[in-house]
Amino acid sequence: MLLAAAACGQVSAGAEDIDDRSREVPPTMTAATLMTSPTDRGTVVVDGNGRTLYMFTADLAGSQSSCHDACVTEWPPLDAPAAHAGKGVASMSISTIERPHGTEQITYHEHPLYYFAGDDHVGDTEGHGATSFGGTWLMLRPDGTPVRP
């Protein structure tokens, strides 16, 4: 259903004109949960279902997201009105930023959080170290530092 919704985006002259809203994952209507989980690269931040979350080095200039348009198809933002701290996560380090079309994206230690579309199962970390859309995608440690590839 998500792919069908994404395919219905507003298209004008070219692919670069596709409306950003048609590509983003629909926001969670309830608060998300952040927690930690062990991986082969150490303990990292995941969502309440155990799905790996990533930060984007292109976002380092500030806490605003640099992932828009085609980027959100491959790297859907963790959109929710708020987030709760689960096991291993500092609640005072969780916040939100407003995305261009009014949705709220969860941040951890000021890093906007994303999923990787190529992570098919809980515990997958296939996106770690990927370079695309002008930056590198990295998992986060519970203290907010990126896990280096």
C-alpha positions in Angstrom: 0.0 0.0 0.0 2.9 2.4 0.8 4.4 1.9 -2.7 1.0 2.6 -4.2 0.7 5.8 -2.2 4.2 6.8 -3.2 3.4 6.2 -6.9 0.5 8.6 -6.7 2.8 11.6 -6.0 2.3 14.9 -7.8 4.4 14.8 -11.0 5.0 17.7 -13.2 7.7 18.2 -15.9 10.3 15.8 -14.5 11.2 13.4 -11.7 12.9 16.1 -9.8 9.5 17.8 -9.4 7.9 14.9 -7.5 6.2 16.2 -4.4 8.4 15.3 -1.3 5.2 14.3 0.7 4.4 11.4 -1.7 7.7 9.7 -0.9 7.8 10.0 2.9 6.6 7.2 5.2 3.3 8.2 6.7 3.9 9.6 10.2 3.3 7.4 13.2 0.1 8.7 14.9 1.4 7.7 18.3 4.7 8.3 20.0 7.6 6.2 18.9 9.9 4.3 21.2 13.7 4.5 21.0 15.8 1.8 22.7 19.1 0.0 22.2 20.0 -3.4 20.8 23.3 -5.3 20.4 24.8 -5.7 16.9 28.1 -7.0 15.6 29.3 -3.4 15.8 28.2 -2.8 19.4 25.0 -1.5 21.0 23.0 0.9 18.8 19.8 2.8 18.8 16.8 1.1 17.3 13.0 1.7 17.3 10.6 0.0 19.7 10.3 -2.9 17.3 14.0 -3.4 17.1 14.5 -1.9 13.6 17.8 -0.2 13.1 17.9 3.6 13.0 20.5 5.7 11.2 21.9 9.2 11.2 23.0 11.1 8.1 26.3 12.9 8.0 24.9 15.6 5.7 22.7 16.6 8.6 25.7 17.6 10.7 25.4 21.3 9.7 22.4 21.5 12.0 19.6 19.4 13.4 17.5 19.9 10.2 17.1 17.0 7.8 19.0 17.1 4.5 17.1 14.1 3.2 14.3 15.1 0.8 12.7 14.0 -2.5 14.3 10.8 -3.8 16.3 10.4 -0.6 13.2 9.6 1.6 12.3 6.6 -0.6 15.6 4.9 0.3 15.9 6.5 3.8 12.5 7.0 5.3 12.5 9.4 8.3 11.3 8.3 11.7 8.2 10.5 11.8 6.1 10.7 14.9 4.7 13.4 17.1 7.0 12.4 20.0 9.2 9.5 21.2 9.6 7.7 24.5 12.9 6.4 25.9 13.2 2.7 26.2 16.0 0.6 27.6 19.4 2.2 27.2 18.3 5.5 25.7 18.5 8.9 27.4 15.1 10.5 27.4 16.6 14.1 27.6 18.4 13.4 24.3 15.2 12.8 22.3 13.5 15.6 20.5 11.7 16.4 17.2 12.3 18.6 14.2 9.7 19.8 11.7 10.1 18.4 8.2 9.3 20.7 5.2 5.7 19.6 4.9 4.8 19.8 8.6 5.5 16.3 9.9 7.7 15.8 13.0 10.9 13.7 12.7 12.4 12.2 15.8 16.0 13.2 16.7 18.4 11.6 19.1 21.3 13.8 20.4 20.2 16.3 17.7 20.6 13.7 14.9 17.4 13.3 12.7 16.7 9.5 12.6 16.0 7.4 9.5 15.3 3.8 8.5 17.0 2.1 5.5 14.6 0.6 3.0 17.0 -2.2 2.4 16.8 -3.5 6.0 14.2 -6.2 5.5 14.2 -7.7 9.0 14.6 -6.6 12.7 18.3 -6.4 13.4 19.4 -5.8 9.8 22.1 -3.2 9.5 22.6 -3.2 5.8 22.5 0.7 5.6 25.5 1.2 7.9 28.3 2.9 6.1 26.3 3.5 2.9 27.3 6.7 1.0 24.4 8.3 -0.9 22.6 11.6 -1.3 25.7 13.6 -0.3 26.6 11.9 2.9 27.2 8.7 4.8 24.6 6.8 6.8 25.7 5.5 10.2 24.2 3.8 13.2 24.2 5.6 16.5 25.6 4.5 19.9 23.4 5.2 23.0 25.6 8.2 23.8 24.7 9.8 20.4 28.1 9.2 18.7 28.1 7.6 15.3 29.4 4.1 14.8 32.2 4.4 12.3 32.3 1.9 9.4 
